């Protein structure tokens, strides 16, 4: 596609439920990042994929958070047993690592846990 | 660990005037990039301007320019001839070259351009 696509745009879920957030990066971009942006804050790094592998998951807050990128393109961020504190905008970005340092962002998924 | 500080939570400017947004950062790295991103209400982060730390010359992109003071670890953004469409959140970000090349963001400055 022309840009990074994230679905859904908005997600409301009940506390304790499981959610999946999808990111479709720019075609050919090998690097993919997930960030979390809480209200009134800048985005915070969660996880980085180079191809299919999670090369850096140091930003994941706990083991309820997991992400995959099985074919090296689309990525899914999975959150188990959601808590109200997980409410935030989840941003995905992709880039051509090593050739161009510009990361292109999607419009994010606003997750609200009620 | 790197930190990025934006000390101005909100700023306003009249249309056609010039405004400067401040950013300081802390790092022990030598090889890094600095960025300014714009985030309108659509939530999509849009790259405004980029500075490579090894370049002494300040980056410019049309109405946007930076004042990069490496020794002081300061990276301010100047917007000239402000336009109503410049109204948005602006985030300063740091990226260390090598490794994951993840972005470390400041808390942002909300800029309002008034007609």
Interface residues (C-beta under 8 A of the other chain):
Chain A: X31 X33 X35 X40 X41 X42 X43 X44 X45 X48 X55 X56 X59 X89 X91 X93 X95 X97 X101 X102 X103 X105 X106 X107 X108 X110
Chain B: X4 X33 X42 X43 X44 X45 X46 X47 X50 X91 X93 X95 X97 X99 X100 X101 X102 X103 X104 X105 X106 X107 X108
